[in-house]
Amino acid sequence: MAWLVAGDHVIASLEIADTRRARRRGLLGRDGIEGALLLRPARQVHTFGMRFAIDVAHCDRDLVVLKVTTMAPNRLGRPVWRARSVIEAEAGSFARWGVEPGVQLEVRS
């Protein structure tokens, strides 16, 4: 299992979707998620067919957060061209975890 880390603090368990099939599936068909999901590579996400609102963090190649948004179900997000990956979590999670633009994140095993 992987962990999402900010500074010296583990902020969430992390699922990694780094194949085309896993990215396509994402959070579809779920009623929620404990922790977060990392989609890579990714610049844009959608919430069509999702059952819950999500927080979305677009990150650069070094996992520095570029943009954070909250998306309701059945929406299409705008692409963030400098982004190389996207982290998704249940809406409200990023505020609790302190994930905002400029924060350096890390994935640890």
C-alpha positions in Angstrom: 0.0 0.0 0.0 1.2 3.5 -0.8 0.8 6.6 1.4 0.3 10.3 0.5 2.8 12.4 2.4 3.1 16.2 2.9 6.3 17.2 4.7 6.9 14.7 7.4 3.2 13.8 7.8 1.3 10.9 6.3 -2.0 12.4 5.3 -3.8 9.5 3.6 -3.6 6.0 2.2 -3.2 6.2 -1.6 -4.3 4.0 -4.5 -2.3 4.5 -7.7 -3.9 4.3 -11.1 -1.1 4.3 -13.6 -2.4 2.1 -16.3 -4.9 3.2 -19.0 -7.5 0.7 -17.6 -7.1 1.8 -14.0 -7.3 5.5 -14.9 -10.4 4.9 -17.0 -12.1 3.1 -14.0 -10.9 5.7 -11.4 -13.6 6.1 -8.7 -16.5 5.0 -10.9 -19.0 2.7 -9.3 -17.9 3.5 -5.8 -19.9 5.1 -3.0 -16.8 6.8 -1.5 -13.1 6.4 -0.9 -10.9 6.2 2.2 -7.8 8.0 1.4 -7.0 9.2 -2.1 -6.4 8.1 -5.7 -3.5 9.2 -7.8 -4.0 9.2 -11.6 -0.9 9.4 -13.6 -0.4 10.6 -16.2 -3.4 12.9 -16.2 -4.2 16.6 -16.9 -8.0 16.5 -16.8 -10.7 14.5 -15.0 -14.5 14.1 -15.1 -17.1 13.0 -12.7 -19.7 11.5 -15.1 -21.3 8.5 -13.5 -19.8 9.2 -10.0 -22.0 9.0 -6.9 -20.2 11.6 -4.8 -18.4 14.9 -5.0 -14.6 14.9 -5.1 -11.6 17.2 -4.4 -9.2 17.3 -7.3 -5.5 18.3 -7.0 -3.6 18.8 -10.3 0.1 18.3 -9.7 3.3 18.9 -11.7 5.9 16.2 -12.4 7.3 16.7 -8.9 3.9 16.4 -7.2 3.7 20.1 -6.4 0.0 21.0 -6.3 -0.8 23.5 -9.0 -4.6 23.7 -8.6 -7.3 22.4 -6.3 -11.0 22.2 -7.1 -14.1 20.4 -5.8 -16.2 18.7 -8.5 -19.8 17.6 -8.1 -21.0 14.5 -9.9 -21.5 14.6 -13.7 -19.1 17.4 -14.5 -16.2 17.8 -16.8 -13.1 19.4 -15.4 -10.9 21.8 -17.3 -7.4 20.5 -18.3 -4.4 22.0 -16.5 -1.7 21.9 -19.1 1.3 21.9 -16.7 -0.2 19.0 -14.7 1.3 15.5 -15.0 -0.9 13.8 -12.4 -4.2 14.3 -10.5 -5.1 13.3 -7.0 -8.7 12.7 -6.1 -10.3 12.3 -2.7 -13.8 12.8 -1.2 -14.9 16.4 -1.2 -13.7 18.2 2.0 -10.6 16.0 2.4 -8.1 18.4 1.0 -9.2 21.2 3.4 -8.7 18.8 6.4 -5.3 17.6 5.1 -4.0 21.1 4.1 -3.6 20.3 0.4 -3.5 23.6 -1.5 -1.6 25.1 -4.4 2.1 25.1 -3.7 2.2 22.1 -1.3 4.8 19.5 -2.1 3.4 16.0 -1.9 5.2 12.7 -2.0 4.2 9.0 -2.5 5.8 6.5 -0.1 5.4 2.8 -0.1 
